[in-house]
Amino acid sequence: MLDTPVFGSAAVAAPHRLASEAGRAILAEGGNAAEAMVAMAATIAVVYPHMNGIGGDGFWLVHEPGGKMHGIEACGPAGSLATIERYRRQGYDAIPARGPEAALTVAGAVAGWALAGELARALGGRMPLRELLLDAIAHAREGYAISASECRNQPNELAALKAAPGFLAAFWPEGEAPKPGTRRNNIALADTLRHLADAGLDDFYRGDVGREIAADLERIGAPVTRGDLQRFKARSVTPLSLSLPGLTAFNLPPPTQGLASLLILGLFEKLGPAALDSFGHHHGLIEATKRALSLRDRHVTDPAHADIAPAELLSETALAREAALIDARRAAPWPVKQSHGDTVWMGAIDAKGLAVSYIQSIYWEYGSGCVLPATGIHWQNRGTSFSLDPAAVNPLQPGRKPFHTLNPALARFSDGRVLAYGSMGGDGQPQFQAQILTRYRLGQNLAEAVDAPRWLYGRLWGSASTALKVENRFDPGLLERLDAAGHPVEEASEAYSEGFGHAGMLVKHPRGHVEAVHDPRSDGDSRGI
């Protein structure tokens, strides 16, 4: 199933072919990578609704040809009615994962598109918004074939999902998951996107679309109000960075887990050289993952409430201290709470070298399950990552941003290469990022690095056990060594499973050409011009 990388002057990669085609078309018409990504984000929000939608959040990393980095944080806070007291009064010990009470945060993705559009224009982009949303509108109105991923998806808390307002009518009209070959459209969503194309993306929050969203949220009893929508704006942030031999890695700061992704890379480097696919390679990454996720769970929260600057945890002193706690031969215990998430990662690099790494999500598959009838939007359940314990690291509080597993990655090599890369997968995202990047650094090409078997330490979506989950293509000898070292190995029956992420990588080479590849575990591909 090794994917064939594309080569060209510009390229895109996405987990759905209609999204990569939308991005390639914008590049072919002279649009830049940020404009292509807006088109891809809108299209995939329509055709991959179990993984994302315009009722969710998004995060951007953008690398200019001259080296300047931009970060965009487009995640919404908890609604003004979303209080711990509200949920306690209703008898909840935790925030429900489905239904109106799960739809408790503002959707930030569309505001991120708007801010990315401003950056695109500042960098010379001239594509009209209507052109960028054209494919998404057409697929929503005329229909699209439901993806293989969605057809085989087995959502958690299924009874509550089916009971969510609007879910069955919008997604499972027969009362069960769609069959392969089924087509679907969403006329209300097509009308919403067309209105935004004409009125501007700000209308989602402060115009007619925002008014309809707020009315529907109030009607179903969700705790997000029109005032919450009107007050929200995406914001530019300074990316986190980590210097490693031969490259600088970038990711986003809290409330994302980008810190964890960089910590894994930094700790792995401190452990010393390791050969590709050796025990040291995989044991080192697994143990670095444990340390990184433990630090994440203690410190990553809304940055307005943070107890430490992320850069302090990425310092040489901090990395050396944490790396010294790793045993090169034995596995440490695994006490970390698991976090899941269905997501899309996409990348784009244009002919001038502008590179974009982007991630967009509604958290669990189909998010809260709530579909707003006036707009056709299904709303995320990202706020379920809040705690109802006021003393927790991420307690529920109106206006507070939830913890995010979402984190797009990018690396700039000292030889001039620029690599945009990432994956979906909740807690798996930092682990999958580390695996594909270290494979690339240790000599595999993009296609080999993305194709190679992966592991996930923790729980697969829907699995109750905490173990080292592996695809079934690893060397048996390596698995025996890992198991003997204290990593309880559970081998999956599949050679390629989307439980191990939908990853992608694109690299701009110093001589000008772009190489791109996307995951055979997804419904997507890479396309170039």
N, C-alpha and C positions, 0 to 999 in steps of 0.2 A: 504493500500500500504506500510505498515511498512516493511522496509527492514530488513532481518535477518543478523546481523553482523557475520563476520567470525572470528574465533579464530585459532591461530596457532603460530608457532615459528617465522613466518615472514608473511607480508601481503602487499598488494597494494590496491589502490582504484583509480578509474578513471571514467569519464563520458561516456566512450564507452567500451563495453565488450572486443573488440579486443585489446584495449590498456591494460586493466587490465590483460588479458591473456598473452600478451607479457611480461609484468613485472613479473607475477607469474612464467613464464617459466624460466626467467633469475635467479630468486631467487632459483628455484628448481635445477638449474644447478650449484649452488654455487656462483653466482654473488652477489655483495652487493647492497644495496638500491640505490646508485647513478647510478650504471650500469643498474639496473632495470628501473630507471627513464629515462635514455637515450633511452632505447628500447621502453618505453611507449610514450615518447615524439615524437619519429620518427613515430611510428605506428599511433598515434592519428592525427599527421599532415597529414597523408594520408586519413584516414577514416572519419574525422570530419572537412572537409575543410571549412565549413561555420563559424567555431569557431576558427580555428587556421591553421598554416601551417609553412613550413620552410622559407617562406618569411616574417615571423613575428619576434617577440621578446619573451624573456623569463626571468624569475627571479627565483632564487633558495635560499632556506634556508636549511642548512644541519647541523644536530646536531650529534656530535660524541658521542659514549657511555660514554666517560669520561666527557662530558659536554661542550667541545669546540664547538663554533658556527662558521659557515661559511656562507657568503652571496655571491651570484654571480649576478652581474648586466650585463645582456646580451641584452641591448637595443641600437639600432643604432641611430646616430645623423642625423640631416638634411644634405642632400647632398650639395656639394659645389656650385651647381647651384641654390639652393633653397633660393632665396633672396626675401625680401618684394618687391623690385623693379620689379622683374620678374612677380610677380602676379599682382601688380598694373598696370603694362604696359598692361597686358592682360585684364584689366577691372574688376578684382576680388575685392570684398570687404571682402571676407573671402576665405580661402583655400577650393577648391572644395573637396567634400567627395569621389568622384569616379573618375576613369580614371587616365591617366598618371600623371597629376599634383597633384593627391592625393598620388602617390607612391614616396614620397619625402624623406623618411628616409631609412638608411641602415638596413637590416634585421639582428638582433643580435642573434636569437635563436640558430643557429648552432654553433656559437662561444661559447655560453654558454654550449652546450653539450660538446664541446672540453675541456673547463676549468673544468667542472664537471668530465669528464673522467680522467683528471690529478689528481684531488682530489681522485677519486675512486681508482686509482692505488697507490697513496700514502698511502691509507688506506688498501691496500692488494688486491685490485681487479685485476683480471687477465683475464677477458673476452675480447676476440678480438672484435674490432669494427664491423667487418663483422657479427659476431653473434648477436650483439646488433641491427643491422639494418635489420636483416634477415626477420623478420615478416613484417616490413614496405615495404620492397622491394617486397615481395611476394604479399601483398595486392594491391600495386600499379600496378603490372604487371598482376596478375591473376584476379583482380577485387574484389569488396566487395559490400555488400548490403548497399544501401544508408540509412542512419539512419532515424528514425522517426522524430527526431528533425529537421534534414535538410529538410525533406519533408514538414513539417508544417511551416517552417520558412517563414516569410513575410518580405523581405528586405526593408529597407528604400531607398529612391531615386532610385526606381527600374529602371526607364528609363535610368538614367545615368549608373547604374550598367550594364544593358544589352548592353550599348554602349561601355563599357570598352573593350579594345583590348583583344580578346581571351576568354572572359567570357562565352559567350553562347556556343561555341564549347566545352569548357572544362566541364561546369557544367549544362547548361540547353539546350542541343542540340535540344530539341523540342520547344524552345522559352519560356518555362514556367517551374515552379518548378517541380522536378522529382516526380513521383508517388511512393507510398510505394511498396516495392518489387523490384524496379529498381536496377540494378547493374551498377557499373562504374569502369573503370580502368584508369590509367594514365601512359602510357608507357614511356613518356619522363621523368616523375618524378621518375619512377622505375630506369631508366638508370642513372639519376642524383644521386640517393641514392646509387646505386651499385658502381658508380665511386667514391663517397665519402668514401664508405666502403673500397675500395682498395687504394685510394690515400691519405686518411686522411681528416678530417673535415676542415682543414686549406685551402684545395683546393677550398672551397666555396668562399673564399675571395681573395686568392692569386694564384690560379691555373687555370686549364682549365674551371672548373665550373664558377669561378669568371669572367673569360673572356667572357663566353657565356652570363652570367647574364648582365654584363655591356653593351654588344653589343645590347641585346634585350631592355634594359632600354633606351639606346640612340635611338634606332630605333623608339620606341613609343613616345619619347619626355619627358621622366621622368628626373628629375633633379639630379639623383644619378649617379655618374661616377665610372669608374674602380678604379681611385685613391681613392675614398671614401671607396670602398670595401677593397682595399689593406691596408689602414691605420687603419681599425677597428679591435679592439680586445675586447672581454669581459673582465671584471675586477672583482677582488675580493673586496668585501666591508665589512665593519663592520656592522652587523645588529643593528638596534635600539632595545632597551629593556625597559621594564617597570615592576617594582616590584609591585605586588599586594599581598594581603593576601593569602598565600598558593601556590603562583606560580609566575613565571617570564614569561611574554609574550614577544615574539620576532616578529619583522617584518623588512622590508627593508627600508632604508633611501630614500630621494628624489634622482631621480625624480619620485619615486613611491609615492602612497598615503598611504604607510604603516604607516606614522605618524598619519594620520587620524584614522586608525584602532586602534592604541594604545591609541590615545586621547579619543575615545569613551569609551574604557574600563576604563581608568583612571578617566574620569569625572563621569561615572556611579558609580564607587566605592566611589567617594567623596560624592555622594548623599545619601549614607547610605543604610542600609539593605532593601531588597525588596523580597517579596515572589514570587515564580515561578508563572508566568502568571497573576500577580496582575497588577493593574493600575500603581503602582509605578515601576514595572519591565519594562513595555513597554513605559510608558510616560518618564521614566528616560532615556532609551536608545534612544528614538526619540529625546529628547532635547539635549542629549549628541552628537548625530549625527549632529544636526544643528550647534552646536558650533564647532565641529571637522571639518566639511566640510568648514565652514567659515574660520577657521584658515588655512586649507589646501589651499584654493583658494587664500589666501593672501601671502602664504610663500613657497609652494612647487613648485620647478622649478629645472632646471639643477643645481646640487650642485655647479658647478663652478660659478654660478651667484646668489647664495642664499644670503638673507639678514640677516639670523639668523640661528644658529645651532639648528637642530631639538631637541636635548637633552634639550635645554632651555625651549621649549614648553611642555616637558614632566616632568619638575621639579615639586616638591611639591608646590612651590609658584605659578607657572603658572596654574597648575591644580586646586588649591584652588580658584584662582582668577576667572577662567572661570566657575567653578562649582557654585560659588556664584551668577552668572548671570542667573542661571536656576531657574525658578519658579516651585516648586514641584506640583503645582495644575493647572497651565495654560500653554498653548502652546505659544511659541515665534513665531514671523513672520518667513517666509521662503523665503529669498531673493537669495538663492544660485543657481547659474547656474548649469544645469544638464549635466552630461557626461555619455554617454552610452558605451557599449562595449561587444562584444561576445568573450568568452575566455574559456579556460579549466584550471581547477585546478586538480592536481593529487598528491597523496601521496604514500610513500613507507617506510617501516621499515623492516630491515633485522634481522636475528636471533642474531646478535651481538649487536643490538640496534642502529645501524646507522639509523637515521631518516631523511627523505627528504620531504619537502613541496615545490611544484613547480607549476608555472603558466606560460602559453604560449598562445600567442594571435596574431591575425592580426587586432585587434581593431574592426571595424564594421564587420557584417557578410560578408564574402568573401573579407574583406579588401578593397583595391582600386578597386577590380574586375579585375585588369590587370593580365593576365596569360602569362608568358614568354614562347614562343614556343620551344626554344632550350632546356630548362630545365624542363618545366612543372610546374614551381613554380608560385603560385599566391602571389602577393605582398601586404603587409599591407598598411593601410592608417592612421597609428598612428600619422603621422605628421599633420593631420588636427586639432589636439589639440593645435597647435601653433596659435598665433594671428598675424595679419598683422598690428597691432598697435605697433610701436616701444616702446611705454611706458607701454605695458602690462606686466604682471608677466611672461608670457611665449611667448615672441615675436619670430617670425621666424628669424633664423640666421644660415648660413651654419656652420656645426660642432656642433651646439647646440642640446642637447637631449630634446625630448618633455616630457611634463607631462604624467605620466602613472597612469592609474587606477589600473594596475596590482599590486597585493601584496600578496605573500604567507605568511601564519601565522604558528607559532609554539609556544608551551607553555611547560615549564618545571615546574612540581609540586614539592613542598617540600617533598612529600612522595615518590619521585622517578619516578613517571609517566612522560612520555614524549609524548606530543600530537602534531601531525601534522594535520592541518586543514585548510580549505579555501573554497572559492566559486568563481564562475564567476559572472559577473553582473555589470561592470562599477561602478557607484556611489553606487550601491547596495552591492558591495563586503564588505566594512567595516561594513555595517549594518547587512548583513547576517552572517559575522564572529562573530559579537558581540552577535547576537541572539543565534547561536548554542553553542558558548562557555559559555554564561551565563546560558543557559539551562543545560548544562553539569555540571557546577559548582553548580547549584541550585538543583541537584539531579537526573536529567534524565540521562538514559544511552545513549550511542552514537546513537543507532538507533532511540530512541525517540526524541533526540535533533535535528537530521537531518530531521526526518519525520514531526515534528511539523509544524503547519501553520506559515507562515512568513508574514512580512509586508515590505513595501518599502516606505520610505518617499521621494516623488519626482515623476518623470515621469517614467512609464514603457516604454520599447522600443516601439515606434510607437504611444505613447499616448501624447496628447497635455496638459492634465491637471496636475497640481501639487497638490497632495493630499496624504493622507495616504492610499496607496493601500494595501489591505489585501486579503489573500486567504480566502475562505468561510468556514473555519472550526473553526474560533475563537468564543469564547463565546459571544453571542449577548450583554450580560450585560457589558462586558468589552468594546466592540466597542461603546456602548452608552456613557459610561463614557469618553472614549477618544474623541468622537465627541463633547460632552458637554464641555470638557476642551479646545476646540479650534483646535483639529486635524480633519480636514475634511476627513471623512472616505469614501473610495470607495471600495466596496467589489467586488472582482473578481468572475466570474461565475464558475471558476474552483477550485477544492479542492487542486490540485497539478498543478502548472504552472511553466514552466521554466523561466518565467519572474521574478520569485523570487529566481533564482539562481540554479546552480548545485553545491551542497555542499558535502563535504566529511570530515571524521574524522578517524584518526588512533591513537591508544594509545599503547605504550609499557609499560606494567605493571612491577612493581618492581620484581615480581617473574619470569619474563622472557617472558611470552606469549604476543602476539600482538592481539589486537582487532581492527577490521576495518569495516567501513560502508560507502556506497556511496548513493547518492540521488535518490529516486524513480522518481524525476522529469527529470532525464537524461536517456541516453541510456546505462548507465554503471552499474558497480557493484564493490564489493570488493572481493578479492580472497586471500587465504592464503595457506601456506604449513605447 
